[in-house]
Amino acid sequence: KKGKKANSKPDKASSKGASEDGKESKDANSRSLRGLQNLGNTCFLNSMLQCLSRSSPFSEELIDLSKEGVEGLAATLADVLQELRGQGKVVTPKKLVNQITSKCPWYKRGQQQDAHELLRTLLDLVSDERTVAEKSAAKGEKKAQANSPEEPSGMCQKIIWSNFRGKLVSSVLCWKCRKVAVKFDPFLDLSLEVPDAGRKVGCMGVVAEAATTREAVSSRKANKRKESSEEEEEGAASSEHEEGPQEIDMLLKRKSQDEAWGVKWCKADLSEGSAVVESIVADSFLDRWNLKNRSAGKSHNVIHVGDRISRVRIPLGGRVIEDAASIVDTFWTEVKLGVYVLRSSASRRSRNTASGDDGDQEGEAANNGKDEQDDEEPADIEAEAASAFAALPPDLQTVFRGDATVGSQEHQLSDCFKKFTEVEALHDNLRPIYQCEACEKQSSSTKPRSFASRRVWLSPCLPSLLTLQLKRFRLCGSKLLKRSDTVTLPKTLDLSEFTMNQAQFQQLRPHLSTDSCDEMPGKDEESTRYEIYGVCVHIGKSLTSGHYIAYVNAGPSLAKENWHYISDAEVRKCSRQDALGAEAYVVFYRREGVQATAPCGSDDESDMTADESN
């Protein structure tokens, strides 16, 4: 939305850039930069396009590929990036907007959207594009050959992977058997939480508030029967006092059509035009999906009994389906689905207490199992953690010790990385949830659960371009509210403290579970130092309103920098300090040693030096 630009706007005296009416800039220092026309609340897209245009070498490689022969959205994006590097009037990205909304209708014009989500969607759409040569070769093949997960599907995806893709080292320590499960997860960007002031993490990643949580859980247990009775008396009228339903979207992908999704639908709701989850089959895709997300602390991604699937999106073609019967059909035919879950606490309670009129004893047993778990007294997790920690060998104690404190609401970016890589205890309301494969092989129980600790590092396989999202928005009821904590950005970022090296990995090897990866990708000699080149800022209090702007360095590096503030069509010269002091939402860093090409005119125009205050 073209709204207020105060607070994040540099002094007008610093420079005059492109005007809102689209006239060519008269400032020689801004000749290499062009603004973007706002086509109706498209500032979220414009800010990302400005940062991508400076994402060298990605932008140059995509432009070169379009000249060699690529069509569709990838070619249109390349044209926009090239236009932004030229001289002239304000760029109008109408064709690109039309292609995005055609493939992804939820990005319809006139609505404010999340800039970070748009960036992910845009790169995903470009990854799916094929060059003219690739399309021609595919026509000659009788059957398409499946690519390895580690092999890009085409040149467009190869360009994105070679610039933005890195890997995380994820390790989970079982408190019972003391085995560590390690896997390497690819990423195109990192989402970093802004730490809470006063938050304390103790031994094995147990948060200091665990005792208070245990008292609260025990209190809820004592009042459970009373609350249940009141809910039954209130019946359908209780929903009037609940918070509004929340729609959560997630992307699900099973291996093939032979692998069952594992969802059973409520027939009564289907007859009324709603696709509601009645039960989830044990050991199915969705059962494993839920377990994985609970173990990773991503409870918002768990699909519950009673959730309503409001619509689904088929990624190939971007078709959106809202009819309940058609939604059910797609779960039979599609391998990859974008699923939109409409959820409220009232609908979950009513679904969990509903009688099994259709004789689905499997779903009833699952609900009873959950009730039995809720009846269990929460564990003294601090004592369990201390006991488990004392039994660890010294090298594992070093890795999973924990102990961290956050003191204020003013943070360095390194504090967000410390939060991202800190030890985290895995539990659900102080009850064990981790399913350890090593314990399962030695137990008579089919699904033994235990407490565990999780820790994540960056692997040495770091990307050339590092994109960071600061998670400023939190779900509060049905609203996404914004945190405005100060996070100071460094001009140069050293990730060595948060990157696992080969020596550290060798410490874990004797304790790895049999299903763990035993070789770490990447080499220690690769640089872990980055320098900033772009910042996307959200101005406003809510994700659904406000305005996005961008700060970009049009120079080839910090040694010869040329910073600008860009708000849609408005372009102004600014200092590096303006960019570093802004309320960043998405930050772009380039690894030192990666060659960046300066746009036309920036060499002569750069008058900012590396000696400027950071």
N, C-alpha and C positions, 0 to 999 in steps of 0.2 A: 504494500500500500504506500502511496506517495504521501507520507505523513511528515511528522516533525523530524528535523535533521539536527536539532540542537544537541549539545553535549558531545557528540562524536564528530562534529564538523570542524575542520581546521579554520584558522583565521582567514577571512577573505583576502587580507592583504598579502598572503603568501603567494597567491596566483589567481588568475582568472582562467577558467577552463571552458569547455563546451557548454553552451547555454541550453535551457530546457526546450527552446523552440527548434533545436536541431541545427542551428547555424554552425559553421566551421569555427573551431577555436582560433583566436587571434594570438594566443600565447605561444611563443616558440617553444617554451619548455613543455608543452602538452601536445605538440604536433604528432607524436607517436601514439597517442592514446585517443580513443573515440568512445563516446558514451553509447548507451543502449536505450532505445525508446521503451517506455513502460506501456505495455499493451493491456493494462487492466490488472493491477496487483501482481505484476510479473517481476517485481524487484527481487524476489527470492531467486529467480532464474538469472536475472541480469548480474547479480553479485557473484554467482558461481561461474558464469561465463567469463567475467573479467579475470577471476582468479585462474581459471583454466587456460585463458589466453596467455598467461605468464608461466604456465606450468611446462617449462622447457626441460627436457627435450620431447615430452609427450605431444605438445601442440604442433611442433615441427614435423614429427613423425606421422601424425594423423593427416596433416596437410599434404605431405609428400605422398602418402598412401592414396589420398583422394585423387591426386594427379595421375597415379598409376592405374586407377580404375576401381573405385568403390562407390556404391550408390546408397540411396536411402538416407536414414537419419545420420549416419556417420559422415557422409559427404556434406550434408547440410551443416552439421556442427563444424566440420573443417572449414567450410566457407565463412561461417560467422567468426571463427577464431582468426582467420586470415584477414577479414575485414577490420577486425578490432586492432590489428597490427598496422593497418595502413593509415592514410590521411584522408580527411574529408568530413562529411556530415555524420550525424548520429546514425548508428546502425539500427535497422529495424529487423528483429529476429522473428518475423511473422511466420515464415515457412517452418522454422524450427519449432515454434510453439504449436503450430497446427499438427506437425508430425508427432510431437510428444503427447498432445491431448488425444490424437487419433489412436495411439497405442495404449495410452494410459488415461482413460476418460476422467479419472478422479482429479486430474490436473486441469480441470475446465477453467476457463478464464473468469476473472472476477473474484476468485477466492484466494486468500493468502495461504501459502503452503510452507512446509519446512524446507529450508534451503539445503540442509544436509541430506534429507531424504531424496530431494530432487537430484543431488549430485550422484547418489548411489543408483538411482533409477536411470539417469542419463548414461553413466558408464556401463550399466547392465545392458541397456538397449544397444549401445555401440558395440559391445562385446558380441551380441547376437548377429551383427551384420556380417556379410560375406563379400569378398571382392568379386569382380566380374569373372576373373580366372577361376576362383573357387567355386562359383555357381556353375560355370561351364564344366568343370571337372566333376562336380557332383551329379550332373545330368548323365554323364557317361557311366556312372557306377550303378550297378543293379541294386545294391543295398548299401546304405550308409554305414561306414565303419565307426564304431564307438571309440571316442578318444579316451585316453587315460586321464584320470583326474588331475594329473600333473602336467598334462599337455594341453596347450591352448587349442581351441576349436578352429581358429582361423587367425588371419593377420591382424584383424581389429582387436581381438582378445589378446593376442600376443603383445601388441603395443601397450595395452592397458596393464597387463601383468608385468611387463619389463620395467614399467615406470612406477606403478602404485602398489604392486603386490609384495608383501612381506610374510613372515611366518611367526606365530607365537608358540612358545614352549609352555604347554599346560601340564602341570603335575598334580596328582591327587594322592595324598598319603592316607592309607587306611589305618585308623587308630588300633584296630584289633590285631591284624597280622603284620603291620608295619611295612607293607609292600607299597611301592610307588608306581602308579600308572602314569605314563608319559605319552603325550601325543603332540603332533605339530599341526597347528591350525592356520590356514592361510587367511590373510586379511588384505583389504584394499584401503581401509582407513581404521583409525582407532577412536573409540568413544570413551572419553575420560570423565569420571565423576569429579565434581568439585567437592572436596572433603568437607564434612560437617565440623563446625567449630566445637572443640572440647571432646571430640570423639576419641576414645581410647581402645586400642586393640591389644589384648593380652596374649598369654601363652597359647600357641597352636591356632591363633587367629580368632579366639573367642572375644567378642565385644564386651566391654566392661558392664554394659547394661543387662547382661544375661540374667543376673539375679532378679532384677526388677521384672524382666520378661517372665521368669519362672513363676514369680508371685502372681503376675497377671494371668498366666495360663491356668494356674491352680484355682484362681478366683473364678475364671470363666467356667472351669470344670464344675465347681461347686454350684454354680447357678444354671448349669446347662439344662437340667430337666425343667426348671421353672421357665426358662426362656423358650424351650421347645413347646411347652404347654401354651404359653401366651401366643406363640406364632400360629399354632393350630387354631386358636380361637379367633385370631385376627383374620386368618384366611387370605383371600385375595386383596382385602382392603389394606393389608400391611404394606403392599408395594407403593402405596401413595406416600408413605413416610420414608421411603428409601431414596438414596441418591440416584440420580438419573443413570440410565444404562450407559456403559462405556463400550465403544467399538475399538477393537484391537486388531491390527492386521499382522499377519505372519506368512512367510513363504515356506511351504511344505514340499518336500521332494522325496518320493520313495524310489527304490532301486529299479523296479519294473512293475508292470501290471500284475505280475505273479505275487508280489508282496501286498498283502491286504492292508488297507488303511486302518482297519480295526474299529470303525465307528458304527454303532447301531442307533437308528433314528427312532424317535417317538412317533408312532403311527397316528396317535390322536392329534398331535401338533401338525403333522404333515397334511392331514385332512383339512386343517384350518389354514394351510398356506405357510407354515413355518417349519424350517429345518432345525430341529432341536436335538442335541446329543442326549440319548437315553442311557447309553453305556459305552464303555471302551473295552474292547477285548484284550485279555491278558496276553503279554508278549507280542502284541501287534506293533505296527509302526508307531501309532499314536501313543501307545503305552510306553514304548522306549523313548519317544519324543518327550513325553511328560517327565519321565525319570531323568533324562539328560538335562532338561531345563531346571528341574528342581535341584539337581546336584550342582548345577552351575550358578545357582542363586537367581535364575531368571523366572521367577514364579509367574510374572505377567504373561509369559508365553505358554503356560500350561493350559491345556484344553480340559475344561471341567464338564462333568455330567450336569446337564441343565443349561449349558451354553447354547445360544442360538447362532447358527451360521447365517448372517444376514446377506452375504453375497460372496461370490468367488471370482477370481480373475485367472484366466488362462494366459500365462506369460507369452506363449507363442501366439502372436496376433493381438494380445491385449484385450480380448473379449471379456466383458464383465457380465456375470449371470446373477440374477436376483430372485428368479422364480424357485420356490422350494423344491419342487419335483425335479427341475433341471439341475439344481445344486447337488441333489442326491445322485443323479445320473453321472455328473462329472467325477464323483468319487469312485465310480466304477471304471471310467474310461481314461482319466488323466493321471499322468505320473507326477506332474509338477503343478502345484496350485498356489495361488495367492488367496488366502482365506481371511475373511473379515468376521471376527467373533463379536457378537453383541452380548454383553454380560452385565448382570446386576446381581447383587447379593440376594435380593428377593427371589429372582428366578432360580438361583442355585438352591436356596432353601426349599422352595416349593417342589423342585424336581427331586431333591434328595429324599423328601418325605412322601412323595407320591407312591401310591400302591402299584404293584406290578401287575396290572390287568392283563397285559399281553403275555404273561408267563415268562418274562425274561429274568430268570433266576440268576444269570451271570451278572447282570447289572446290579441286582439287589444284593448279591454277595459282595460285590465291590463296595457298595455303600455301607454295608454292615462292617466290612473290614476297616473302612475309614472311621466308622463310629467307634470301633474297638480301639483303634489307635488313639483317637481323641480322648478316650477314657483313661489312657495310661498317664501316670504321673510324670511330669516333665523331669528330665534328668538333671542332676547337679553337674552341669557341663564343665564348670571350672575345675571341679575335682577330677572329673574324667580326663580333662585335658592335661592337668598336672601329672596324673598317673601315667598317661600315654606318653607324655613328653619325657618323663624320667626313664622310661623303658627304651627310648630311642638311642641308637648309636650316636656318637658325637657329631659325625658328619651330617646326619639328618637333623640333629638338634640345631645346627647352624642354619640350615635351610628353612625349617619350619618353626623357628622360635616365636616370631610375632613381635609384640611389644612396639607399639607406635602410638603417638599422641598428636592431635591437631589442636593448635592453640587459638587461632583467630579466624576472622572472616576475610583476611587478606592473605592470598596464597601466591606462591611461585608456581609456574607450570610444572616444575619438578615435584611439587607436592601432589599434583594430580597423577603423575606417573608413579609416585610412591604408593598412592591409594590403589592404583591399577595393579601394581605388582605385589602388594602386601599379602600376607598369609590370611586366608579366610576359612573359618570353620563352617563346614557344611552340615546343616540341620534344618528341621522344620519345626518351629516352636519348641526348640530344645529336645527334639526327638530325632533319632538317627534316620537318615534317608539314603545314605550312600550304599550302593549295591556293588560290593567288591567281588570281582571274578575269582580272585585267588581264594577268598573265604568261601565262595559258593562251591568251589570244587572240593573243599574239605568239610562242608557242612551237610547235614541231612535235610536241613531246611531248603526249600526250593529258591527262596529269595531272601537270604539273610541281609539285614540292614545294619550298618554301623555308622559311627561318627567318622568324619574324615576332615582333612585340611587340604585346601587347594591353594596353589601359588602359580602365578603366570609370569613369564619373562618374555622379552623379545629374543628371537633367535638371531644369530649373526647374519642370517639371510635378510638383510634390511632393504627396504625399497629405495629407489632413487628419489622419489617424491613422497614425503610423509604428510598425510592429511590427518588432522586431529580435530575431533568434535568435542567441545566442552559441553557436558550434559547439564545445561542450565534449566531445562524444563522438567517439572515433576508433576505426576498425576495426583491431583487433589480432588477427590470425588470424581466428577465428570469433566473437570477443567484441568488444563495444563498450565501451571503457573511457573513464572520465571524466577530464577535466582540471579541476583545481580552482584554476587560476591566479586571482589577484585581478584583477578588472576593475572599476575605480571608475566608478560611474555619476554623471553630472552631473545636477543638478536641471533645468537648462536646457541644451539641446543646439543648437549653431549649426552648420548644415551648409553654410555658404557656401564653406568651404574645399574641400568635396568635390562641389560643384555646378557644372556647366559653365554659364557665362554666354554670352550672345550674342557678346561680343567674342572669347572663346576659340574659339567655333565658327567664327567668320569666319576665324581663323588657319588652321583646317584646310581650309576650303573649296577653296582652290586646289590642294590635294593629294588631293582625294577621288576614289575610283574611280568609274566610270560607274554602278555598281549601288548606290551609297550614297545615303542620304537627304540631301537638300541643304537641308532646313528643320528647325529644332529646335523642338519643341513647348514651350509654356510661356512665361512672361514673367519678365524679371529682377526686376521689382518685387514678385513674390510672396515672402512671408516664408520665410526658411530657418531660423527659430528655433522650437524645440519645448520643451515642458515635460513632465516625467514624470508619469504618473498610475497606472501599474500595473507590477508586477514578478512574474513567475512564477519560483519557485525550486525546483530539484531537490535533494533531500537524499539522498545515497547515493553509491556508487562506480560503479554500472553502470546503463545505460539500462533494463535489464530488472528492476531492483529499486529500492528506495528509496521516497521519498515526495515529493509535490508540495505546495507551499503558495503562497499569493499575498499580496502587499502591494498595497493599493489606496488611492487618494485619493478619498474619498467627497465631498469638497468640489468646487466648480465650477472651482477653479484653485489654483495654489500660493499666490496672494495670500490665499486663504481655504480652507486645506486641512484635511483631516480623515482622517488615515492610520490604516489598520487592517491587522492581521495576521490572515489567515484560513487555517485548516487544516481542511478539510472543514466540520464543524459548529461548530468552535471559532472564535470571533471575539473579538479583543482589540484594544484601542486601542494604537497604537504611534506612534513618532516618524518623521519623514521620514528621519532618519539610519539607523533600522533598515532601511528599505527600500533606501536607497542603498548600504548596506554589506553587503547580502545577496549570496549567491553566485548571481547572476542567470543564468537560462537563456533566458527570453523577456522582453523589456522593451517597454513600451508608452509612446509619447510622443504628445502632441497639439500640433498646430501653433498657435503664438500667434496670436490673432485669431479662432480658430474657437470659436464659442459652445458652451459646455458647460452642460448643465442639471444643477443640483444635485439629488440625490434628496431626498425628503421628510424634513424634520427636520435636514438637515445645516447649514443656515444658522445655526441657533441653537446647534448642538452644536459647531461648529468652534472649537477653542481653540488651534490651532496657527497660527502666523503665518509670513509669508515671511521674517521676520528670524531664524528658527531656523537653526542651523548646517547647511550643506549638505555 
